[in-house]
């Protein structure tokens, strides 16, 4: 077996470790823990969340309205992969895939809420008055300066995924497929 065969074997093994049973267990356990710890937040505050979503905030303070913040959070969460991925999962997995998508979405709500809460709690304001926040800030500010290295690693891999992975390839593939099929 040559070098490319060994690289292929390693990538296949690593793919099984990352996207296999450990990830499923991690997602389910984290979602269940946060759902229980937050007291079924997804169910208890659904009405309030819907009310804030449509509330008119012309006289509110800040740079972004509640609806604008919701749209920004959803745009970062729901992308082309989720649209194409649902169709692919149902066609490949059948009705059972729909159950797992609903369960994962329900448990993921608690995770997404926790991410948003940490981003708001540990955000900073720069000299120009712009609000800065996100995972890099809540890792460093929430966990302490000793974890600045982890925030930098997260930022590096996040940029890599955004530029060379999930962020662009799905859209480029969708556009090129549409153009190829049209012409």
N, C-alpha and C positions, 0 to 999 in steps of 0.2 A: 504494500500500500504506500503510495506516494504522499507527499506533503499535502496535496489538495484533498486526498482521501482522509487523512488524519484531521485536517481542518473541518471537513464536512462531518466526520464522526463527532468531533467535539461540539460543533454547532448544533447538531441534532440532539446530543445528550443535554447540552445547556438549555436548548429550547424545551425539552421535556421537563427539566427541573423548574425553569422559570414559569412556563405556561401550563404546567401539569397540576397534579394534586396539591402541591404546597400552595400555589396561588389560590386555588379554589378554597382551600381551608382558611387561608389568611383573609380572603375577602369575606367569607361567611362569618368567621369568628369576630373579625373587627366590626362588621356590620351589626351582628347580634349584640356584641358588647356595647357599642355606642347607642343602639336602639334601646336597650334595657337601661343603660346609664342615664340617657336623656328622657326616660319615661315615655316611650312611644311618641316622641315629638312629631313624627310624620303624621300621626292621626290626630293628636290633640290640637295642633295649631294649623290644620289645613284651612279651616274657614278664615282665620286671621290672615294667613298668608295670601289667600285669594283676595281678601279685602284690601290688603296693602298693595297688591299687584295692580289693581285698577284705581287706586286712590289718586286723586289729582293733588300734586304738591307744588303748585306754582309759587307758593309763598314760603316753601321750605328752605332750609339752609343747606349748604354743601354744593358740590359740583355735579352730583348725579342724583336723580330721583330714585325712588324705590323701584319703579318699573324699569328704569334704565340700568340699575344695578342688577336686577333679575335677568334682564336680557343679556347683559355682559357675562354674568355667571353661566347662563345657559349656553351662550355661544361658545364659551370655553369648554363646556361639557358635552354638548350635543353637536356633533360635526357630521361630515359626510360619511365617515366610517360607521356611525350609529345608524344612519339611514340605510346604507348598503349592507351593513352587518346584520340588521334585523332580518332582511329578506334572505340573506345567505344562511343565517342560523335556522330559520324556519324551514327553508327548502332542504337543508342538510340534516337537521335534527328532528323535524316534524313538530307536533304539538308539544312534546316534552320540552323543547327548547323555549317555547313561549312561557311555560311555567318558570323555568330558571331565569329567564330575562325579567319577569315580573318580580320574582323574589330578590334578585340582585338589585333591581331598581329600587325596591322598597327599602332594603338594607342600605343601599348606596345613598339614600336621602339623608340618613343620619351622618354618614361620612362627609357628604358635601356640606351639610350644615356646620359640622365641626371645622372643616377647612375654612369656610366663610367667617365663622366666629373668630378663629385664630387670626385670620388675615385682618379683620377689623380691629381686634384687640391689640395686635402688635404692629400696626401700621405706623408710619412716620410721615412727617410733613417736611418737605425740603424748603430751601430758602425762598423759592418763588411761590410757596403756598400750595404746591401740588401734593396730593396724597399719594404715598408710595406704600405698597403692601404686597402680600403674597407669601408663598412658601419660603422664599429666601429670607424674608424679614422675620417670619414667626419661628423659623428654625434658629436663627441667630439671636433674636431678641427674647424669644420665649424659653429657649433651652440654655441660653447663656453664650458668652463670647467664646467659651471653650469649644463650641460646636460651629464656629464660623466656617471651618473646613468642610463640614457637612453641607452647609448652605451653598458654598461654592461648588461642591461636587454636584449637588442637586441642580444648580443653575446651569452648569456645564452640560450635564446630560439632558436637561430640559431643552436647552437650545439645540442640542444635537438631534433630539427626537423631533423638535419643531421644524428644523431646517431639512433634515435628511430622512425623516421617517413619516410618522403619522401626519404631521402638519402639511406636507405638500404632495406626497406621492399619490394619495387617494384622489385628490382633486385633479392632478395632472392626468392620471389614468382615466378618470371619468371624462375629462374634456377630450383627450385624444381618442378614446373609444367612440364618443359621440361624433367627432369630426370624421373619423374613419368610416363609421357606419353611414353617415350622411352623404359623403362624397364617394 
